């Protein structure tokens, strides 16, 4: 009897895995807890026999060939524990793609800035290498297996800690680690475990791009923070109004571009300043994805910024810093809250909250956040995002800035950060 692969979780990645496996398998096992999962219809349309939610037992697992968990599935899931105990291989879509793809692969990870950096690098490479096929895929919202059969010269792949956790091999030409700050402690149990997962992207890549503190002995390493002349970047007119954290993301993208041109394309770059002028000229037409320090404009001379993608404290700290850079004189009113995911905020990091005139906090962990921030700024606990917005709007005056930067997951009150950001934009538009 032919053994059967098992997919756990039928999200974007799960259905992508199902489509891939359907090309060579006769039957699939699928574990999916939600009877209303929107991908079940797509599964039914596939030309394959599948068994939904088989019993998790030793008898079932005797005929399972491999287990494929979706990124949202914890490694403590009963089926994964059963697979480990029986030495059944656990693979991810990332494992399959990196093993069989013919592309030059760049893996990008970090606590914050992954998607922006991936998108910037895609934009730059397309500008400099017009004859090549360049694709940004992965955790950016494009499952990698959807692209396995396509001819891609260079793949820029965003990887999350969830994807790294279940993957067995992460070999790549270039690994980029942007930053590692406290996040997803509820899933990974400790910051040390979380950081060790992120570092795997550097351990398996031929070329490392990261901060000096993450340098691995014996690896070809480049420090993106210090590589280029600081004055040439900060004094460039194109970048004058960019958030500070995006300038750092750009530095990583610029360095990756330079190394690809030199090491893959064998192009000599003798004048670094000329290279920077051309590259920053190319990035001038770049547009970030929504909900990432998205300046919505002014209403009654008050600036509104949607940074709903800030799902951890570090992202919010950077957002406050960028808000002060954008609005040097006026007051800043912060709207934050949601699910903290067991994060903690050190007093040292919390000092920047002194820049906030008042903080309007809502959501599941609003009282915990209030307790952390009340030493540094005025805090008000609110019922929900709408009421927090109403209070911020009422108190802000000409020249001030209202910032949505939640520092938390959105899933206590919204489907995801996008729905949260859309609601904030609706409130601003309706003002």
Secondary structure, 3 states (H helix, E strand, C coil): CCCEEEEECCCHHHHHHHHHHCCCCCEEEEECCCCCCCCHHHHHHCCCEEEECCCCCHHHHCCEEEEEECCCCCCCCHHHHHHHHCCCEEECHHHHHHHHCCCEEEEEECCCCHHHHHHHHHHHHHHHCCCCCEEEEECCCECHHHHCCCCCCEEEEECCHHHHHHCCCCCEEEEEECCCCCCCHHHHCCHHHHHHHHHHHHHCEEEEEECHHHCCCCCEEEECCCCCCHHHHHCCHHHCCCCHHHHHHHHHHHHHHHHHHHHHCCCCCCCHHHHHHHHHHHHCCCCCCCCCCEEEEEECCEEEEECCCCCCHHHHHHHHHHHHHHCCCCCEEEEEECECCCCCCCHHHHHHHHHEEEEEEECCCHHHHHHHHCCCCEEEECCCHHHHHHHHHHHCCCCCEEEECCCCECCCCCCCHHHHHHHHHHHHHCC
